Amino acid sequence: MTTEKAPENDVEVRIYSIATSMTESIIFLDETEGTRILPIWIGPSEAQAIAIRLSGYPSPRPMTHDLLFSVIKTLGLTVSRVTISDITENTYYSSLHVTEPGGGNLRLIDARPSDAVALAVRFGCPIFINERVFGKTQVLSKPITEDEVVKFKHDLKNLKPNDIIGQLLGGMPGQPGPDEAEEEENGEDEENDEEEGGRGQ
């Protein structure tokens, strides 16, 4: 059996954590031999598809990614790896490396990172991120001690997407980012003007 070698500028990652809300979710991918964590915004349904598979909870009927998994397997193929290859204007690009079981007849299939990761956890294949992606976007750093890891993962689950943005920009969780702070300040000014106008009538 032949194993596809990853290019030198591809970094293997794994799922570090998933933070989710009613409207959107973030998946955190950390490099297996490093300290960088890449947060990627995904839809709640894709986050659920990933989390359900990781939890080992069996779905009573095949979900979309289970169906894709079954179709690929039925055709005698497999997903050998997935690669998040680039980011352009906040849009991530990734591909499925679909091969025959022996690793031959490679086909690259364009996919969203969320769908690619959902299939990766079903096929049990590695996930890679190209270095150019790390160079084009903000990343987080992993904590060092076990206690820090536990606290960090707990904090991630309770953070809202705007909190993550604040952290990436140097703010603290729960604090508004620069844009939010400006909007709140403008809103307060408008509210004060209305109150003063009302008192003057």
N, C-alpha and C positions, 0 to 999 in steps of 0.2 A: 504494500500500500504506500503510495506517495503522499507526502504532506506538503501542502503549499507553503512556501516560505514567505514571511512578511517582509516587505521592503524595509530597509534600514530606517527610513524616516516615518515608519508607522509604529505607534506605541500601543502595546496591549493594555486594555483597561477592563474593569469589571464594574458591576453595579454596586455603588457604595450605599446609596439610600434613595428613597423616593419621598418627596413632599407633595401632598395633594390637597386641593380644595374643591369646592363645588364646581368651579368653572375652569380651572387649569391646574397643571401639575408640573413638577420639575423632577427630572431624573439626574442623579449625580453619578458621574462615571469617574473612577479614580484609576490612575496608572498603577499597574501591579508592581512595578519596580521604581517607584518615585513618590512624590508628595503632592502632585497636582490633581485637582478635582475639577472636572468640567461640568457645569450645570447646563442642562438643555430643557427648555420649556416644551412640554408635550401636552396632548389632550388627556382629559380624565379617563376616557375609555381605553386609550392606549396604556396609560399608567395602570389601570385595573387589569388589563390583559397581561402585563408584565408581572404585577404583584400576585395575581392568582396563580400563575405558573410557578413563581418562586415559593409560594406558600405550600404548594403541593395539593391544594384544594381541587378536587375533580369537578369540572363543569358538567352539569347533567346533559347538555347538548353542546356540540362543537361551536365555539366562538369563531370569529372571522380568522384569527391567527391560527387556531387549531385546524380550521379548514384548509388554509394555505399549507400548513405543515403536512396534512394528510395527502393533499394533491401532489406536493413535491415528492413525498415518500412513495406514493403509488406509482409515480412516473419513473421510479427507480433512481431518483436523484437525491442529493443532500445539500445542505448549506454548510460549507466547510468553514466559513468565517464571514463576518460582516465588517465593513470599514466605513467610518465617518471620514470622508475625504476632504471636505472643504466647507467654507461658510462664506456666503456672499449676501450682503445687505440683510443680515440677521436670519438668512435662510441656510440651514444645514443641508449638506448633500451626503448621501451614503449609498452603499451598494451591497447587494447580497452576492457572495461568491458561491454560485451553484455549480456543483460538479457531480460526476458519477461517484459511486461509493469508493472507488479506488483513487479518486482525486483527479481523474482525467476529464477532458472535454469541458474546460472551465467556461462558464458563462457569467458575465457581470450584469446584474439587474438593478436598475435604479430604484431606490426606496427612501422613504422618510426614515430618519434615525429611530423614531419611536417604533415603527413597524419592523425595522431591521433588528432592533434589540429584542422586541417581542418574539421574533422568530429565532434569534440566537439562543434565548433561554429555552426554547422548545427543542432545538437541535443540539443544545449543549456545546455549541461552537464558540471559539474565541471572538472577542470584539476588539477592534483596533481603531485608533484615532490618528490621523496624519498630523505630523508636527505643525503643518501650516495652520491647522485649526487652532492649536494652542497659541500660535503666534498672532492670530487675528481676533481673539476674544479674551475677556477677562476670565481668570480661573481662581479657584479657592485653593488653600493649602490644607493638607491633612494634619490633624493634631498628632502628637507624638506618643503620649502615654495612654494606657488603656482607659483610665478615668476620663481623659480628655476626649477619647474616641466615643465613649458612651454618652458623655454630655453633648458632644458635637452632633451626634446622630439624633439625640432627643431634641435638641434645638432645631435641627433641620426640619423635623416632622411638624413642628409648631410654627415655623416661619411662613409668612405669606410671601408671594412672589415679589412684592414691593420691598419687603424686608431684605430679600436676597440682593436686590438691586442696590439698596442702601449699603449693604455690607461690601459689595463689589466696588462701590464708589467711596468707601472709607467710612461709612456711617455705622450706626449700631442698630441691631434688630429692634423693630418697633418704632424707630425714628423715621420721619419722612425724608425721602431723598430730596435733592436740590429742587427738582421740578415740582414735587408735591408741596414742599415748604413754600415756594413762591406762590403756588395756587392758593394755599391756605391763607397766606398773608394777604393776597389780593382779595380773597373772599371776605376776610375779616374787615378790610378797609371798606369794601362795598357795603357790608352789613352795618358798619358804624355810620357811613354816610346816610344810609336809609333811616337809621334810628335818629340821627341828628335832624334829618329833614322832617321826620315825623314829629319830633318834639317842637320844631319851629312852626308847625301849622296850627 
